[in-house]
C-alpha cells in the first residue's frame, strides 16, 4: 500500500528568504487550475 502511494505522489520542498525590507507576495501559478499564494515577511 505504501509503495503504491509513493509512486503516485512526489514531495517537493522549497525555501525562500525575503532579504528586502518590504513584504512580498509569492505566487506559484504553473499548474493548471491551481495556484499557491503566500505572504513573505522581511527577515
MOSUL-V296822 format. One record per residue. SS is DSSP state (helix for helix, strand for strand, loop for the rest). OMEGA is omega as a letter, one per 40 degrees, with the letter a starting at -180 (* if undefined). Layout:
ss=SS omega=OMEGA
ss=SS omega=OMEGA
This chain:
ss=loop omega=a
ss=helix omega=i
ss=helix omega=i
ss=helix omega=i
ss=helix omega=a
ss=helix omega=i
ss=helix omega=a
ss=helix omega=a
ss=loop omega=i
ss=loop omega=a
ss=loop omega=i
ss=loop omega=i
ss=loop omega=i
ss=loop omega=a
ss=loop omega=i
ss=loop omega=i
ss=loop omega=i
ss=loop omega=a
ss=loop omega=i
ss=loop omega=i
ss=loop omega=a
ss=loop omega=i
ss=loop omega=i
ss=strand omega=i
ss=strand omega=a
ss=strand omega=i
ss=strand omega=i
ss=strand omega=a
ss=loop omega=a
ss=loop omega=a
ss=loop omega=a
ss=loop omega=i
ss=loop omega=i
ss=loop omega=i
ss=loop omega=a
ss=strand omega=a
ss=strand omega=a
ss=strand omega=i
ss=strand omega=a
ss=strand omega=i
ss=loop omega=i
ss=loop omega=i
ss=loop omega=*
